[in-house]
Amino acid sequence: MALSDYLRILRKNWLVILVLTLLGLGVVAGYTFTRTPIYDSSSTVFVSTQAGGTAAELQQGSTFTQARINTYVGLTTTPVVLGPVIDQLGLRTTAESLSAQVRVSADLNSTLITIKVSDADPDASAAIANAIATSLATVVPQLEPETGDGASPVRLSRVRDAQPALTPSSPNVTLNLAIGLLVGLVLGIAVAVLRSFLDNRVRTPRDAEQITSAPSIGAIAYDARAKDRPLIVHADPLSPRAESFRTLRTNLQFLDMGGRSSFVITSSIPSEGKSTTTINLAIALADAGKRVALLDTDLRKPKVAEYLGIEGGAGLTDVLIGRAEVNDVMLPWGGRSLYVLPAGKIPPNPSELLGSARMGTLITMFEKDFDVVLCDAPPLLPVTDAAILARVTSGALMVVSAGKTTRHQLTLATEALQTVGAKLAGFVMSMVPTRGPDSYYSAYGYGYGYGYRESADTPKNARNTSKRTGTDKKKGTKNAEPASIEELGFSPRRTSREATRGD
């Protein structure tokens, strides 16, 4: 992973990192401020010899005391020294318990013994340290063997008295809070990185490219009102999401499909936005002057007729079983060079119909008469319809919902196309967030749509009724209004079936 990937992880999980950092700080703070303050007081004892007047004797005495100093250090915490202290101060404890409060040390090549006592009472701490120093100075001469004149060879003198401490030695509030903050921060970063590695959802085009080995040809901005206005290119052409479809339209025209221009638009699982992507792309292409045929090849849960507000009782199913001609069921829409073939009635054998020779012939005919043919197909994982249909078109476009589709699902969908020999022309990321580290459209928040205010006349649902078209049986082309006839080269012959078309 590159540094930018780690930065994206941190940006994406900043809330988790912040919560764990504050949690670490809070736990340590709670522990710190509930501890009883402990005060340290130190007393210092000097060890010397009492015999000798010459330099040699003094040196010999110094060597003797340094050799014995560690013995006196260990002797300080024994009952023989601490017992008299307990009696003198009237402490309600034992020598063993008191020794846990005492730390004794002596520097190398030194005859100074430092006695440090820790206690919750600063006055008691100082008193105990001084009492231990006095007791040690009394006990050691008694234990050392006497010289010839009956005196002890060593003498211990208290050279620094312990004073009550003004501030506690523990807990160290500043240090503890710093440690808690650091531990919480490290834990938060670790959890963020772990979440990223365990996350099996496809969130960026790079994730999808690694799985599909296909190019990204577009990303559709997320819109919280998408259910209320699915035909965003028609309902709100200045919105960032509508601009996403125009970008997709531009990229689609640069795909090299060997001279063919028919695409199956599908997804791995349901509810990834494939139908709205197909319809909005068709509208965007028609707005650019392209002759577009939109086929609802989802013969299980068709949505095109519902979204466009057209008659969908008869359609592709009727054409494939020979019950109707294309001119009887294909409808113009929206005053554009866009023609829609609804799915019609749901058949009992959708896969067989879509894989029939008649379907292949129909696609070939549409490719001759239209600039672009778009087929809205079912998801790949539940059924095989899209994979079968992709074989007779120039390729498939995979719609991948950012943050919803898993890597495993996208892998299986890609393999489904590869198994039948269909080409995956590219993929489209849908529901891409407009903010945050995974955003690709936050920059469109300014400029596009700036100062635009939706008027009361702006269509909200973009539901149209359409006039039915005719077909020239020799050429297999359709017939619409006189202006569309000349533009698309259709026969002027009309059908006897008509319906009212609105905008």
C-alpha positions as CSV (number, residue, x, y, z in Angstrom):
1,M,0.0,0.0,0.0
2,A,1.1,3.5,-0.8
3,L,1.3,6.4,1.6
4,S,-1.8,7.9,0.1
5,D,-3.7,4.7,0.9
6,Y,-2.8,4.9,4.6
7,L,-3.7,8.6,4.6
8,R,-7.1,7.7,3.1
9,I,-7.5,5.0,5.8
10,L,-6.8,7.6,8.5
11,R,-9.2,10.1,6.9
12,K,-11.9,7.5,6.5
13,N,-11.6,6.2,10.1
14,W,-10.9,9.5,11.9
15,L,-13.9,9.0,14.1
16,V,-12.8,5.6,15.3
17,I,-9.3,6.9,15.9
18,L,-10.7,9.9,17.8
19,V,-13.0,7.8,19.9
20,L,-10.3,5.3,20.9
21,T,-7.8,8.1,21.6
22,L,-10.3,9.7,23.9
23,L,-11.2,6.4,25.4
24,G,-7.5,5.7,26.2
25,L,-7.1,9.1,27.7
26,G,-10.3,8.7,29.7
27,V,-9.3,5.3,31.1
28,V,-5.9,6.5,32.2
29,A,-7.3,9.7,33.6
30,G,-9.9,7.8,35.6
31,Y,-7.2,5.5,36.9
32,T,-4.8,8.4,37.7
33,F,-7.3,10.6,39.5
34,T,-8.7,7.8,41.6
35,R,-5.3,6.8,43.0
36,T,-4.2,8.0,46.4
37,P,-1.3,10.5,46.2
38,I,2.0,9.2,47.4
39,Y,4.7,11.4,48.9
40,D,8.4,10.6,49.0
41,S,10.8,11.7,51.7
42,S,14.5,10.9,51.8
43,S,17.1,10.8,54.6
44,T,20.8,10.3,54.1
45,V,23.3,8.5,56.4
46,F,27.1,8.8,56.3
47,V,29.2,5.7,57.2
48,S,32.7,6.2,58.5
49,T,35.4,4.4,60.6
50,Q,36.5,5.5,64.0
51,A,40.0,4.1,64.1
52,G,43.2,5.3,62.5
53,G,45.1,8.5,62.4
54,T,47.5,8.0,59.5
55,A,46.7,8.3,55.9
56,A,47.1,4.5,55.4
57,E,44.8,3.7,58.2
58,L,42.2,6.1,56.9
59,Q,42.4,4.6,53.5
60,Q,42.1,1.2,55.0
61,G,39.0,2.3,56.9
62,S,37.4,3.8,53.8
63,T,37.9,0.6,51.9
64,F,36.4,-1.3,54.9
65,T,33.2,0.8,54.9
66,Q,32.7,0.6,51.1
67,A,33.0,-3.1,51.4
68,R,30.4,-3.2,54.1
69,I,28.0,-0.6,52.7
70,N,25.9,-3.0,50.7
71,T,25.4,-5.0,53.9
72,Y,24.1,-2.0,55.7
73,V,21.8,-1.3,52.7
74,G,20.3,-4.7,53.0
75,L,20.1,-4.4,56.8
76,T,17.9,-1.3,56.7
77,T,14.7,-3.1,55.7
78,T,15.1,-5.9,58.3
79,P,13.0,-6.2,61.5
80,V,16.0,-5.4,63.6
81,V,16.1,-1.9,62.2
82,L,12.3,-1.4,61.5
83,G,11.1,-2.8,64.7
84,P,12.3,0.1,66.9
85,V,10.9,2.5,64.3
86,I,7.4,1.0,64.6
87,D,7.6,1.2,68.4
88,Q,8.9,4.7,68.4
89,L,6.3,6.1,66.1
90,G,3.4,3.9,67.2
91,L,2.8,2.6,63.7
92,R,0.0,0.0,63.2
93,T,1.9,-2.2,60.8
94,T,4.5,-4.9,60.7
95,A,8.1,-4.7,59.7
96,E,7.4,-6.6,56.5
97,S,4.6,-4.2,55.5
98,L,6.7,-1.2,56.4
99,S,9.7,-2.5,54.3
100,A,7.5,-2.3,51.2
101,Q,7.4,1.5,51.7
102,V,11.2,1.8,52.1
103,R,13.8,2.0,49.3
104,V,17.4,2.1,50.3
105,S,20.3,2.8,47.9
106,A,24.0,3.6,47.9
107,D,26.1,5.0,45.1
108,L,29.1,3.2,43.8
109,N,32.4,4.0,45.6
110,S,30.4,6.1,48.1
111,T,29.7,5.7,51.8
112,L,26.4,7.5,51.8
113,I,23.2,5.6,52.3
114,T,19.9,7.1,51.0
115,I,16.7,6.0,52.7
116,K,13.5,6.9,50.8
117,V,10.1,6.3,52.3
118,S,6.8,6.5,50.4
119,D,3.5,7.2,52.3
120,A,0.2,8.8,51.7
121,D,0.9,11.3,54.5
122,P,3.9,13.6,53.7
123,D,4.6,14.2,57.4
124,A,4.6,10.5,58.2
125,S,6.9,9.8,55.3
126,A,9.5,12.3,56.6
127,A,9.2,11.0,60.1
128,I,9.6,7.4,59.2
129,A,12.6,8.1,57.0
130,N,14.4,10.0,59.8
131,A,13.4,7.3,62.3
132,I,14.9,4.5,60.1
133,A,18.1,6.5,59.7
134,T,18.4,6.9,63.5
135,S,17.6,3.2,64.1
136,L,20.2,2.1,61.5
137,A,22.8,4.3,63.1
138,T,22.1,2.6,66.4
139,V,21.9,-1.0,65.2
140,V,24.9,-1.2,63.0
141,P,27.6,-0.3,65.7
142,Q,26.0,-2.9,67.9
143,L,26.3,-5.6,65.3
144,E,29.9,-4.9,64.2
145,P,32.6,-6.6,66.3
146,E,34.3,-4.3,68.8
147,T,37.9,-3.2,68.5
148,G,40.5,-3.7,71.3
149,D,39.3,-0.7,73.3
150,G,35.7,-2.0,73.2
151,A,34.5,0.6,70.6
152,S,32.7,-0.1,67.3
153,P,34.9,0.3,64.2
154,V,32.2,2.1,62.3
155,R,30.0,5.1,62.9
156,L,26.8,6.1,61.1
157,S,25.7,9.7,61.1
158,R,22.5,11.2,59.8
159,V,23.7,14.0,57.5
160,R,20.4,15.0,55.8
161,D,17.1,14.9,57.5
162,A,13.9,14.1,55.5
163,Q,11.5,16.9,54.9
164,P,7.7,16.6,54.2
165,A,7.2,16.7,50.4
166,L,5.1,19.5,49.0
167,T,3.9,17.6,45.9
168,P,3.2,13.9,45.4
169,S,5.6,11.7,43.6
170,S,2.8,9.5,42.2
171,P,0.6,9.4,40.3
172,N,2.4,11.5,37.7
173,V,-0.6,13.1,36.1
174,T,1.1,14.6,33.1
175,L,3.1,11.5,32.3
176,N,0.1,9.2,32.7
177,L,-2.2,11.3,30.6
178,A,0.4,11.5,27.8
179,I,0.8,7.7,27.9
180,G,-3.0,7.2,27.8
181,L,-3.3,9.6,24.9
182,L,-0.5,7.8,23.0
183,V,-1.8,4.3,23.7
184,G,-5.3,5.3,22.6
185,L,-4.0,6.9,19.4
186,V,-1.9,3.9,18.5
187,L,-4.8,1.6,19.2
188,G,-7.1,3.7,17.1
189,I,-4.7,3.7,14.1
190,A,-4.2,-0.1,14.5
191,V,-8.0,-0.6,14.5
192,A,-8.4,1.6,11.5
193,V,-5.7,-0.2,9.5
194,L,-7.2,-3.6,10.6
195,R,-10.7,-2.5,9.5
196,S,-9.3,-1.5,6.2
197,F,-7.6,-4.9,5.6
198,L,-10.6,-6.9,6.8
199,D,-13.0,-4.7,4.7
200,N,-14.1,-6.9,1.7
201,R,-16.3,-4.3,0.1
202,V,-15.4,-2.5,-3.2
203,R,-15.1,1.1,-2.4
204,T,-12.9,2.7,-5.1
205,P,-12.2,2.2,-8.8
206,R,-8.8,0.8,-8.0
207,D,-10.5,-2.0,-6.0
208,A,-12.8,-2.9,-8.9
209,E,-9.9,-2.6,-11.5
210,Q,-7.9,-5.2,-9.5
211,I,-10.7,-7.7,-9.6
212,T,-12.2,-7.1,-13.1
213,S,-9.1,-6.1,-15.0
214,A,-11.4,-3.8,-16.9
215,P,-11.3,0.0,-17.1
216,S,-13.4,2.4,-15.1
217,I,-15.6,4.4,-17.4
218,G,-17.5,6.5,-14.9
219,A,-18.6,7.0,-11.3
220,I,-22.1,8.1,-10.4
221,A,-22.4,10.5,-7.5
222,Y,-24.6,9.5,-4.6
223,D,-27.9,11.3,-4.3
224,A,-30.1,10.9,-1.2
225,R,-33.1,11.8,-3.3
226,A,-32.4,9.3,-6.0
227,K,-35.6,7.3,-5.3
228,D,-37.7,10.4,-5.7
229,R,-36.1,11.5,-9.0
230,P,-34.5,8.5,-10.7
231,L,-34.2,10.2,-14.1
232,I,-31.9,12.9,-12.8
233,V,-30.5,13.8,-16.2
234,H,-34.1,14.8,-17.2
235,A,-35.3,16.1,-13.8
236,D,-32.3,18.1,-12.6
237,P,-29.7,18.4,-15.4
238,L,-27.5,20.7,-13.4
239,S,-26.9,18.4,-10.4
240,P,-23.6,16.7,-9.7
241,R,-25.2,13.3,-10.3
242,A,-26.5,14.4,-13.7
243,E,-23.0,15.5,-14.6
244,S,-21.8,12.1,-13.6
245,F,-23.9,10.5,-16.4
246,R,-22.6,13.0,-18.9
247,T,-19.1,12.1,-18.0
248,L,-20.0,8.4,-18.4
249,R,-21.5,9.2,-21.8
250,T,-18.2,10.8,-22.9
251,N,-16.1,7.9,-21.7
252,L,-18.4,5.4,-23.3
253,Q,-17.9,6.9,-26.7
254,F,-14.1,6.3,-26.5
255,L,-14.4,2.6,-25.8
256,D,-13.0,0.5,-28.7
257,M,-15.6,-2.2,-29.3
258,G,-14.6,-3.2,-32.8
259,G,-17.1,-0.9,-34.5
260,R,-20.1,-2.2,-32.5
261,S,-22.1,-0.2,-30.1
262,S,-24.4,-2.4,-28.2
263,F,-23.9,-2.8,-24.4
264,V,-25.5,-4.9,-21.7
265,I,-25.6,-3.0,-18.4
266,T,-25.7,-5.3,-15.5
267,S,-24.4,-5.7,-11.9
268,S,-23.4,-8.4,-9.5
269,I,-26.4,-8.2,-7.1
270,P,-29.7,-6.3,-7.1
271,S,-30.1,-2.7,-6.0
272,E,-26.8,-1.4,-7.3
273,G,-28.5,1.1,-9.6
274,K,-28.1,-0.6,-12.9
275,S,-31.6,0.3,-14.3
276,T,-31.3,4.0,-13.4
277,T,-27.8,4.1,-14.7
278,T,-29.0,2.6,-18.0
279,I,-31.9,5.0,-18.4
280,N,-30.0,8.1,-17.5
281,L,-27.1,7.1,-19.7
282,A,-29.6,6.7,-22.6
283,I,-31.0,10.1,-22.0
284,A,-27.6,11.7,-21.8
285,L,-26.6,10.0,-25.1
286,A,-29.8,11.2,-26.8
287,D,-29.2,14.7,-25.5
288,A,-25.9,14.6,-27.3
289,G,-27.6,13.9,-30.6
290,K,-27.0,10.1,-30.6
291,R,-29.7,7.7,-31.8
292,V,-30.3,5.5,-28.9
293,A,-32.2,2.3,-28.5
294,L,-33.0,1.4,-24.9
295,L,-34.1,-2.3,-24.4
296,D,-35.4,-3.6,-21.1
297,T,-34.0,-7.1,-21.2
298,D,-34.7,-7.7,-17.5
299,L,-37.5,-10.2,-18.1
300,R,-37.8,-11.0,-14.4
301,K,-38.1,-7.6,-12.7
302,P,-38.4,-5.0,-15.4
303,K,-38.2,-1.4,-14.3
304,V,-37.6,0.7,-17.5
305,A,-41.3,1.2,-18.3
306,E,-42.1,2.1,-14.7
307,Y,-39.3,4.7,-14.5
308,L,-40.1,6.2,-17.9
309,G,-43.8,6.2,-17.3
310,I,-44.7,4.4,-20.5
311,E,-46.9,1.5,-21.5
312,G,-45.1,-1.7,-20.6
313,G,-47.8,-4.4,-21.1
314,A,-46.3,-5.4,-24.4
315,G,-42.6,-5.4,-25.4
316,L,-39.5,-7.5,-25.9
317,T,-41.2,-10.7,-24.9
318,D,-43.9,-10.4,-27.5
319,V,-41.3,-9.6,-30.2
320,L,-39.2,-12.7,-29.3
321,I,-42.1,-15.1,-29.4
322,G,-43.4,-13.6,-32.6
323,R,-46.6,-12.2,-31.2
324,A,-45.7,-8.6,-32.2
325,E,-43.5,-6.6,-34.4
326,V,-40.9,-4.2,-33.1
327,N,-42.9,-1.2,-34.6
328,D,-45.9,-2.2,-32.5
329,V,-44.1,-2.0,-29.1
330,M,-41.1,0.3,-29.5
331,L,-41.9,3.8,-28.2
332,P,-40.2,7.2,-28.6
333,W,-39.6,9.1,-25.4
334,G,-39.1,12.6,-24.2
335,G,-38.9,14.4,-27.6
336,R,-35.4,13.1,-28.0
337,S,-33.8,10.6,-30.4
338,L,-34.4,7.9,-27.8
339,Y,-36.5,4.8,-28.4
340,V,-37.6,2.4,-25.7
341,L,-38.5,-1.3,-26.0
342,P,-40.1,-2.3,-22.7
343,A,-39.8,-5.9,-21.4
344,G,-43.4,-6.8,-21.8
345,K,-45.0,-9.6,-19.9
346,I,-42.7,-11.8,-17.7
347,P,-42.1,-15.1,-19.5
348,P,-41.5,-18.5,-17.8
349,N,-38.2,-18.9,-19.7
350,P,-36.3,-15.6,-19.7
351,S,-32.8,-17.2,-20.3
352,E,-34.0,-19.2,-23.3
353,L,-35.6,-16.2,-24.9
354,L,-32.6,-13.9,-24.4
355,G,-30.2,-16.6,-25.7
356,S,-32.3,-17.3,-28.8
357,A,-31.2,-16.6,-32.4
358,R,-34.1,-14.1,-32.7
359,M,-32.6,-12.0,-29.9
360,G,-29.2,-12.0,-31.7
361,T,-30.9,-10.9,-34.9
362,L,-32.8,-8.2,-33.1
363,I,-29.5,-6.8,-31.5
364,T,-27.9,-6.8,-35.0
365,M,-30.8,-4.9,-36.5
366,F,-30.7,-2.3,-33.7
367,E,-26.9,-1.8,-34.2
368,K,-27.5,-0.9,-37.8
369,D,-30.3,1.6,-37.1
370,F,-29.0,3.2,-33.9
371,D,-25.8,4.8,-32.8
372,V,-25.9,3.1,-29.4
373,V,-28.0,0.2,-28.1
374,L,-28.3,-0.2,-24.3
375,C,-29.8,-3.3,-22.7
376,D,-30.8,-3.2,-19.1
377,A,-30.2,-6.8,-17.9
378,P,-30.7,-8.6,-14.6
379,P,-27.8,-9.0,-12.0
380,L,-25.3,-11.7,-12.9
381,L,-25.2,-13.6,-9.6
382,P,-28.9,-14.5,-9.2
383,V,-29.5,-15.5,-12.9
384,T,-27.5,-16.0,-16.1
385,D,-29.6,-13.8,-18.3
386,A,-27.0,-11.0,-18.5
387,A,-24.1,-13.3,-19.3
388,I,-26.1,-15.0,-22.1
389,L,-27.1,-11.6,-23.6
390,A,-23.6,-10.2,-23.3
391,R,-22.4,-12.8,-25.8
392,V,-24.5,-11.3,-28.7
393,T,-23.6,-7.6,-27.8
394,S,-20.3,-5.8,-28.1
395,G,-19.7,-6.1,-24.3
396,A,-21.0,-5.7,-20.8
397,L,-20.9,-2.7,-18.5
398,M,-20.8,-3.7,-14.8
399,V,-22.4,-1.3,-12.3
400,V,-20.6,-1.6,-9.0
401,S,-22.1,0.0,-5.9
402,A,-19.4,1.7,-3.9
403,G,-19.4,0.3,-0.3
404,K,-22.1,-2.3,-1.0
405,T,-20.7,-4.8,-3.5
406,T,-18.2,-7.2,-1.9
407,R,-15.0,-8.3,-3.6
408,H,-16.2,-11.9,-3.7
409,Q,-19.5,-10.9,-5.4
410,L,-17.6,-8.8,-8.0
411,T,-15.2,-11.7,-8.6
412,L,-18.0,-14.2,-9.2
413,A,-19.8,-11.8,-11.5
414,T,-16.7,-11.3,-13.6
415,E,-16.1,-15.0,-13.8
416,A,-19.7,-15.5,-15.0
417,L,-19.0,-13.3,-18.0
418,Q,-15.6,-14.9,-18.6
419,T,-17.2,-18.4,-18.5
420,V,-19.5,-17.7,-21.5
421,G,-16.8,-15.8,-23.4
422,A,-18.5,-12.4,-23.0
423,K,-16.4,-9.2,-22.9
424,L,-16.5,-6.9,-19.9
425,A,-16.0,-3.5,-21.6
426,G,-15.7,-1.6,-18.3
427,F,-17.4,-0.9,-15.0
428,V,-19.3,2.0,-13.5
429,M,-19.0,2.9,-9.8
430,S,-22.5,3.9,-8.5
431,M,-23.5,5.6,-5.3
432,V,-20.1,7.2,-4.9
433,P,-20.1,9.5,-1.9
434,T,-19.8,13.2,-2.6
435,R,-17.7,13.8,0.6
436,G,-15.0,12.0,2.4
437,P,-11.8,10.2,1.4
438,D,-13.6,8.0,-1.2
439,S,-15.3,11.0,-2.9
440,Y,-14.7,11.8,-6.5
441,Y,-17.3,14.5,-6.8
442,S,-16.8,16.9,-4.0
443,A,-15.3,19.3,-6.4
444,Y,-18.5,19.5,-8.3
445,G,-20.3,21.0,-5.3
446,Y,-19.2,24.4,-6.8
447,G,-19.5,25.6,-10.3
448,Y,-22.0,23.0,-11.6
449,G,-25.5,24.1,-10.5
450,Y,-24.1,27.2,-8.8
451,G,-26.9,29.7,-8.5
452,Y,-29.4,27.2,-10.0
453,R,-32.7,27.0,-8.4
454,E,-35.2,24.4,-9.3
455,S,-38.4,26.0,-10.5
456,A,-41.9,24.9,-9.9
457,D,-42.2,23.7,-13.5
458,T,-39.2,21.4,-13.2
459,P,-40.4,17.9,-13.8
460,K,-40.2,15.8,-10.6
461,N,-41.1,12.4,-11.9
462,A,-40.5,12.7,-15.6
463,R,-43.2,10.2,-16.5
464,N,-44.1,10.3,-20.2
465,T,-46.7,8.7,-22.4
466,S,-45.5,8.0,-25.9
467,K,-46.8,7.6,-29.3
468,R,-46.3,4.2,-30.7
469,T,-44.0,3.8,-33.7
470,G,-44.2,1.8,-36.9
471,T,-41.8,-0.4,-38.6
472,D,-40.7,-0.7,-42.2
473,K,-40.9,-4.4,-42.7
474,K,-38.2,-4.4,-45.4
475,K,-35.7,-2.4,-43.5
476,G,-36.8,-3.3,-40.0
477,T,-36.7,0.4,-39.0
478,K,-39.2,2.4,-36.9
479,N,-41.6,5.3,-37.6
480,A,-42.2,8.2,-35.2
481,E,-43.2,11.9,-35.7
482,P,-42.2,13.5,-39.0
483,A,-39.2,15.3,-37.5
484,S,-37.8,12.0,-36.1
485,I,-38.5,10.2,-39.3
486,E,-36.1,12.3,-41.3
487,E,-33.5,12.3,-38.6
488,L,-33.5,8.5,-38.1
489,G,-34.2,7.6,-41.7
490,F,-37.4,5.7,-40.8
491,S,-40.2,4.9,-43.2
492,P,-43.0,7.5,-43.0
493,R,-45.6,4.7,-42.7
494,R,-47.5,4.9,-39.4
495,T,-49.1,2.2,-37.5
496,S,-52.8,2.1,-36.7
497,R,-52.0,2.0,-33.0
498,E,-51.4,5.4,-31.3
499,A,-51.0,6.8,-27.9
500,T,-50.7,10.3,-26.6
501,R,-47.1,11.3,-26.0
502,G,-46.2,14.0,-23.4
503,D,-43.0,15.6,-22.4
